[in-house]
Amino acid sequence: MLGLAVHERDWVVVGSTPEEMVNQGFRPVGRDFPVFLHPKTGEEYALARTERKAGVGYHGFTFNASPRVTLEEDLARRDLTINAMARARGGPLIDPYHGQRDLKARRLRHVSDAFAEDPLRVLRVARFAARFHWLGFTIADETLALMRQLSTPEELLALSPERIWKETEKALNERDPQVYFQTLEACGALAVIFPELAALRGVPQTAAHHPEVDTLIHQYLALAQAARMDLPGLARFAVLVHDLGKGDTPPSEWPRHIAHEARGGTPVSRLCARLKVPAEFRELGLLTATWHTHCHRALELRPGTVWKLLRALDYPRRPERLRLFVAACEADARGREGFADRDYPQAAYLLGAAAASDRVDVRALRDQGFEGKALGEAIERARITAIEEYRTQWQKSH
C-alpha cells in the first residue's frame, strides 16, 4: 500500500487446528504458538490466536489458538494499526482498526491497550519509526505515552538480550537508524537498554570541532551519515559506539576529552556483553572506539604509526575490516553540523598506504637469508618503508 517492494507474505489461518495443518503437509516451526511452513512455498502460516499477559517480559504470555478465534480477534493483538490489516487472496481489505486511515496520515498508532502488555513493542515501534521516517511517519502521542509506561527496568530488562539485539540489528540497517535510538530516548528506554549511549546526553565537546556540541547529537548525526553512505550494519554499529568513552570524561575536563579512546573500550565491552552482541560487531566496535582518532590524523602519522594501526586491525589478513573501519571513521568525521559534505582524504590515504604495504616482496627477503623471527621483523621494516615511500608520493601529488 506504500508502493514498496514486498519481500515476504505471512498468512493467518482461521478455524483450523495444528492437527489439520500437519495433515495437509504443513511443517510446524512455532515454539510458543502454532506456526507452520507451507510445504511448497515455505511461507509462514500461523493459526489465529489471542494472548493474555501472564508474567513479565516478552515471554510472559499465554496463548489461545482454538478454531473459534476470529480474524478480528487475532488482528486486535497486533502492535500497530498499520500492521493490523489483512486481505484474503484476491479479496477485499479487512481493516477493523483503521490501519488504512493511519497509513494515509503517516501515523504509527497502537491497536489497543493490550499494546502495553508487551515491552518488546517499544523496540518494534522505534524500529518502524526508523524505517518509515523518510516517508514522514510519526508516532501518535497516545502510543508514545504507552511506550513511556513500558520503559521501566522491570519490563525492558525482562526481555532477552538476544531479542533486544535482534531488533537493534534490524534497526541499524533501516534507512534512518538514528531515529530508532532517538525514539528510545524520547520514551525513556535508551537509559534502560543503552545506558552507555544515554550517558552522552549533555556531555559537551569543543564547539570548534563539533558545532553541535552535545555528544549524543553527534552520535545521531554520525549514524545518519553511516546510513547515507549505505554502510553495512557492522560499520553502523561501530559508528554507534565509537565515542562511548566520552561518557566517562570527568566534567572538570569538559569540553575536552583527552584519552577518551582508551576509555572507550570499557563501555563498549560492557554494552556488548550485556546484549550478547556478536563477536564481529564487538571487535570492530572496540577497534573503532580505540583507533578512530588515529584515522582522523592519518595524514600526520609517521609511517611506523600507520603500520601500527594497520596491524591492530589485523591487516593484511583481514582487509575488509580496514575498509569498514575507515568508512566508520568517515561517517564520524562527517557526522557534525556543517561537515556532512566535507572531503575525507584520510580514507583514501590509509587504504593506499595499506595497499603499498602489500607490495613487499617476501620471497626476496627469504632469498636474502631471513627466516623465523628475523624474517617477520624484516617484513615489518619493509612494510614501513613502503608506507614511507607512499607517503612521499602522496604529499607530492596533494
Number of C-alpha atoms within 10 A of each C-alpha: 7 7 5 6 7 6 5 7 8 10 19 17 19 18 13 15 16 19 9 10 21 14 10 10 13 20 18 18 14 13 7 10 18 19 21 22 21 16 12 8 7 11 14 19 22 22 25 27 24 20 18 13 16 12 13 17 19 19 15 15 16 13 14 16 22 16 15 13 18 17 20 16 15 20 24 24 19 19 24 25 24 23 18 22 20 20 12 10 7 6 8 9 11 17 18 17 20 15 23 19 13 17 17 12 12 18 21 26 23 29 22 15 12 15 21 21 21 21 24 25 20 25 24 19 23 28 28 19 29 26 21 18 19 10 10 10 19 17 19 14 12 11 21 22 14 19 28 18 16 23 25 18 13 13 19 23 17 17 19 16 17 14 15 19 17 14 16 21 18 15 25 28 21 21 19 24 29 27 24 27 26 19 22 25 20 14 20 18 25 20 17 18 22 16 14 23 25 21 18 21 16 13 19 20 19 15 11 8 12 19 14 19 19 18 26 24 21 25 26 23 22 28 30 24 27 33 21 13 14 14 19 15 19 22 27 30 23 28 30 28 25 30 29 27 26 28 25 17 18 12 12 7 9 14 18 15 20 13 12 20 22 12 20 25 22 16 22 24 15 12 19 21 14 13 18 16 19 13 11 11 16 22 19 24 27 23 20 30 28 21 19 24 16 18 23 19 11 20 18 13 15 14 21 16 14 23 23 15 21 21 14 13 21 13 18 15 9 12 15 11 21 22 16 19 24 22 23 33 29 26 27 29 25 23 25 24 15 11 14 18 11 11 11 16 13 19 21 12 17 23 16 16 24 22 17 19 25 16 11 18 12 16 9 10 16 15 9 10 9 17 13 8 9 12 16 14 13 16 19 18 15 19 24 23 18 20 25 19 15 20 22 10 11 14 9 8 7 6
